[in-house]
């Protein structure tokens, strides 16, 4: 996910992902909360990086599948 807004610093990520810092009634910033929850439900994580020329890039990192697929 890439946002072209003001962005934020990596050090702010924990507070951004805390539900009390969002307005559920206005749905402001709730997409990142949902993305973080989905990532964690799948033993993954949500990471952030600076987007060029401005904004933030969020990426969901998921672990490699432990299920062996039948190749037949």
N, CA and C of each residue as an Amber inpcrd file, in Angstrom:
protein
   216
   0.8500000  -1.1440000   0.0000000   0.0000000   0.0000000   0.0000000
   0.9030000   1.2160000   0.0000000   0.6160000   2.1660000  -0.8490000
   1.4150000   3.3910000  -0.8920000   0.4960000   4.5880000  -0.7140000
   0.9120000   5.4910000   0.1270000   0.1760000   6.7070000   0.4260000
   1.0460000   7.8800000   0.0000000   0.4610000   8.8730000  -0.6030000
   1.2510000  10.0270000  -1.0540000   1.0510000  11.2480000  -0.1580000
   0.5510000  11.0300000   1.0490000   0.3290000  12.1390000   1.9820000
   1.6010000  12.5720000   2.6760000   1.4550000  13.0730000   3.8850000
   2.5950000  13.5660000   4.6490000   3.5030000  12.4520000   5.1410000
   2.9550000  11.2630000   5.3250000   3.7450000  10.1480000   5.8280000
   3.9810000  10.2560000   7.3220000   4.8050000   9.3580000   7.8560000
   5.1570000   9.3830000   9.2680000   6.4910000   8.6730000   9.4530000
   7.0930000   8.9100000  10.6040000   8.3830000   8.2870000  10.9180000
   8.1710000   6.8680000  11.4340000   9.1560000   6.0050000  11.2120000
   9.0940000   4.6230000  11.6910000   8.8530000   4.5780000  13.1960000
   9.4130000   5.5310000  13.9130000   9.2530000   5.5750000  15.3710000
   7.8020000   5.8280000  15.7920000   6.9760000   6.2970000  14.8790000
   5.5670000   6.5650000  15.1760000   4.6630000   5.3720000  14.8820000
   5.2140000   4.3070000  14.3010000   4.4010000   3.1750000  13.8550000
   3.5890000   2.5520000  14.9840000   4.2020000   2.3440000  16.1510000
   3.4720000   1.7170000  17.2580000   2.2520000   2.5260000  17.6710000
   2.3960000   3.8410000  17.7490000   1.2500000   4.6550000  18.1540000
   0.1990000   4.7160000  17.0510000   0.6190000   4.6600000  15.8040000
  -0.3320000   4.6850000  14.6860000  -1.1780000   3.4160000  14.6890000
  -0.5750000   2.2980000  15.1010000  -1.2880000   1.0240000  15.0930000
  -2.0410000   0.7510000  16.3930000  -2.1530000   1.7410000  17.2570000
  -2.9040000   1.5710000  18.5020000  -4.3300000   2.0810000  18.2810000
  -5.3480000   1.2320000  18.5200000  -6.7380000   1.6110000  18.2400000
  -7.1970000   2.9140000  18.8850000  -6.6850000   3.2640000  20.0530000
  -7.1590000   4.4870000  20.7180000  -6.7440000   5.7490000  19.9700000
  -5.8180000   5.6420000  19.0220000  -5.3470000   6.8060000  18.2750000
  -6.1060000   7.0180000  16.9690000  -7.2410000   6.3250000  16.8020000
  -8.0110000   6.4320000  15.5650000  -9.4550000   6.7870000  15.8560000
 -10.0720000   7.3920000  14.8770000 -11.4830000   7.7350000  14.9840000
 -12.2850000   6.7170000  14.1820000 -12.8330000   5.7170000  14.8840000
 -13.6120000   4.6930000  14.1920000 -14.8570000   5.2910000  13.5410000
 -15.4310000   6.3060000  14.1530000 -16.6370000   6.8990000  13.5730000
 -16.3270000   7.5990000  12.2560000 -15.1300000   8.1710000  12.1330000
 -14.7350000   8.8310000  10.8840000 -13.9740000   7.8910000   9.9580000
 -13.6740000   6.6980000  10.4500000 -12.8920000   5.7040000   9.7080000
 -11.5280000   6.2590000   9.3020000 -10.9670000   7.0840000  10.1310000
  -9.6760000   7.7060000   9.8500000  -8.5340000   6.7850000  10.2550000
  -7.7730000   6.3080000   9.2820000  -6.6180000   5.4730000   9.5630000
  -6.9310000   4.0420000   9.9380000  -8.1770000   3.6300000   9.7940000
  -8.5360000   2.2770000  10.2130000  -7.9970000   1.2090000   9.2720000
  -7.6820000   1.5540000   8.0430000  -7.1440000   0.5770000   7.0880000
  -5.8430000  -0.0420000   7.5660000  -4.9720000   0.7690000   8.1690000
  -3.7090000   0.2460000   8.6900000  -3.9490000  -0.6930000   9.8620000
  -4.9400000  -0.3790000  10.6920000  -5.2720000  -1.2670000  11.8140000
  -5.7520000  -2.6200000  11.3050000  -6.5970000  -2.5990000  10.2910000
  -7.1150000  -3.8410000   9.7120000  -5.9760000  -4.6270000   9.0570000
  -5.1270000  -3.9540000   8.2940000  -3.9960000  -4.6210000   7.6420000
  -3.0650000  -5.2480000   8.6760000  -2.7990000  -4.5500000   9.7680000
  -1.9390000  -5.0760000  10.8260000  -2.5700000  -6.3080000  11.4670000
  -3.8640000  -6.2560000  11.7260000  -4.5690000  -7.3850000  12.3390000
  -4.5360000  -8.6070000  11.4210000  -4.7890000  -8.4090000  10.1320000
  -4.7550000  -9.5160000   9.1700000  -3.3560000 -10.1270000   9.1230000
  -2.3340000  -9.2870000   9.0730000  -0.9520000  -9.7810000   9.0460000
  -0.6610000 -10.6230000  10.2860000  -1.0370000 -10.1170000  11.4630000
  -0.7570000 -10.8430000  12.7070000  -1.5470000 -12.1500000  12.8060000
  -2.7660000 -12.1710000  12.2680000  -3.5630000 -13.4020000  12.2720000
  -2.9010000 -14.5070000  11.4540000  -2.0570000 -14.1120000  10.5130000
  -1.3450000 -15.0700000   9.6590000   0.1340000 -15.1700000  10.0360000
   0.4490000 -14.8270000  11.2850000   1.8240000 -14.8630000  11.8020000
   2.7740000 -13.9750000  11.0060000   2.2420000 -12.9000000  10.4710000
   3.0560000 -11.9550000   9.7160000   3.1680000 -10.6300000  10.4440000
   3.6340000  -9.6310000   9.7120000   3.7690000  -8.3000000  10.3100000
   3.5580000  -7.2320000   9.2440000   3.2370000  -6.0580000   9.7030000
   3.0640000  -4.8950000   8.8400000   4.2870000  -4.0120000   9.0260000
   4.9490000  -3.6620000   7.9290000   6.1320000  -2.8070000   8.0050000
   5.8740000  -1.5160000   7.2420000   6.6570000  -0.4990000   7.5750000
   6.5100000   0.8060000   6.9470000   7.8500000   1.2900000   6.4230000
   7.7970000   2.0300000   5.3300000   8.9910000   2.6600000   4.7720000
   8.5690000   3.9670000   4.1210000   9.5190000   4.8410000   3.9460000
   9.2500000   6.1130000   3.2800000   8.9810000   5.8530000   1.8040000
   7.9590000   6.5040000   1.2720000   7.6510000   6.4150000  -0.1540000
   8.2100000   7.6530000  -0.8420000   8.7350000   7.4890000  -2.0220000
   9.2700000   8.6180000  -2.7850000   8.2370000   9.0410000  -3.8130000
   7.9510000  10.3010000  -4.0100000   8.6100000  11.4750000  -3.4580000
   8.0840000  11.8870000  -2.0890000   7.0230000  11.2570000  -1.5970000
   6.4970000  11.5940000  -0.2730000   5.4640000  10.5750000   0.1500000
   5.1790000  10.5310000   1.4190000   4.1850000   9.6000000   1.9320000
   4.8180000   8.3990000   2.5860000   4.0450000   7.3260000   2.6720000
   4.4730000   6.1130000   3.3570000   4.1060000   4.8890000   2.5370000
   4.9770000   3.8910000   2.5910000   4.6970000   2.6000000   1.9600000
   4.5210000   1.5890000   3.0840000   3.3840000   0.9080000   3.1060000
   3.1230000  -0.1460000   4.0890000   3.1620000  -1.4810000   3.3570000
   3.7800000  -2.4690000   3.9880000   3.9250000  -3.7740000   3.3580000
   3.5990000  -4.8540000   4.3770000   2.8150000  -5.8400000   3.9490000
   2.5160000  -6.9870000   4.7950000   3.5240000  -8.0770000   4.4680000
   4.2300000  -8.5500000   5.4970000   5.2010000  -9.6270000   5.3470000
   4.5960000 -10.8760000   5.9790000   4.4490000 -11.9360000   5.1890000
   3.8860000 -13.1890000   5.6800000   4.9460000 -14.2840000   5.6350000
   4.8900000 -15.2200000   6.5850000   5.8600000 -16.3160000   6.5650000
   5.5700000 -17.2730000   5.4130000   6.6060000 -17.9660000   5.0130000
   6.4500000 -18.9650000   3.9670000   5.5130000 -20.0620000   4.4630000
   4.6880000 -20.5870000   3.5810000   3.7270000 -21.6220000   3.9560000
   4.4420000 -22.8660000   4.4690000   3.9030000 -23.4450000   5.5350000
   4.4500000 -24.6760000   6.0960000   3.7470000 -25.9030000   5.5250000
   2.7310000 -25.6780000   4.7210000   1.9560000 -26.7780000   4.1480000
   2.6550000 -27.2710000   2.8910000   2.9130000 -28.5720000   2.8390000
   3.5420000 -29.1460000   1.6600000   2.4500000 -29.4400000   0.6410000
   2.6400000 -28.9330000  -0.5560000   1.6390000 -29.1200000  -1.6100000
   1.8680000 -30.4350000  -2.3360000   0.7740000 -31.0590000  -2.7300000
   0.8440000 -32.2880000  -3.5080000   1.1220000 -31.9020000  -4.9500000
   2.2370000 -32.3330000  -5.4850000   2.6570000 -31.9600000  -6.8380000
   2.0820000 -32.8840000  -7.9060000   1.2830000 -33.8980000  -7.5350000
   0.7630000 -34.8340000  -8.5360000  -0.4460000 -34.3150000  -9.2520000
